[in-house]
Amino acid sequence: MKADRLARITVDPKQCGGRPCVRGYRIRVTDILELLASGATHAEILADYPFLESEDIYAVLEYAAYQADPQPASV
């Protein structure tokens, strides 16, 4: 897990109901995941949302993977 990559995922209680978004934009992690799940390619997503960067999509995937299986804290 790359901390600098995950820093692209922001949570602001005043934005999108406090749900995780990409770099403070009003595009949620779930929005990108749903696009990918429906078959959209990285290139298509980046074309439709020109403010996004390729690294944002990887951050979304890494964030989702971590949420699905969080690692226990080291002792």
Secondary structure, 3 states (H helix, E strand, C coil): CCHHHHCCEECCCCCHHHCCEECCCCCEHHHHHHHHHCCCCHHHHHHHCCCCCHHHHHHHHHHHHHHHCCCCCCC
